[in-house]
Amino acid sequence: MDGPGSFPEIVEIVVEIPRGSRNKYEYDERAGVFRLDRVLSSAVYYNFDYGFIESTRAGDGDHTDALLLIDEPTFTGCRVWGRPIGGLEMRDEHGPDFKVLCVAVGDPHQAHVERLDQVRPHRLIEIRHFFDTYKLLEAKETEVLGWREAEEARRLLLADRERYLGEIADRSLPG
């Protein structure tokens, strides 16, 4: 479940959407496959790898969302050890939707990054702009509330891990 380091300082990210894509892929847990959900209708693309954090369950019932800062895109289904450095708090049509911002442990270009203030400020503006606009032409609303520090992301990850473990325990109960 956990890799090189301890959760939540190091997390396992499952990439759904590689950087540069306009295709929105989602993992179908029941079938165990990645499916094309839609193609973004706005003139934007994912400027980060996007996926989820293994063995977590967010309040919306999905795995915790992860944004991975990486210079070269990976691929759908790639698993990456990441270090949470903050998160983007937002809301969408389904309610609260926190996205944990991570850097890849194996990327020497990001090895020094441990906090939001170590990311190029314009990079954070670009990511926020993406989430402000990516659903505009779909008549869906998003509200970006702002960046949160690494401590907030780790706190949320611990709660989401507990929710996931509780779900696993509930499934193993007879009855």
HUHUCOR-V118517 format. One line per field, one symbol per residue. psi: psi as a letter, one per 30 degrees, with the letter a starting at -180 (. if undefined). Layout:
psi=???
This chain:
psi=ekbjlkkgekljkjkejlkflfkjkkkjeefhlkkjelkkflhlljhlkkblkkhljlfgfllkkkkjjkekkblkfkkkkljkfaljklkaffakikjkkllkegjffgefjfleffkkefeeeeeeeeffffgefghkkkjjflkkleeeeeeeeeeeeeeeeeeeeeffkk.
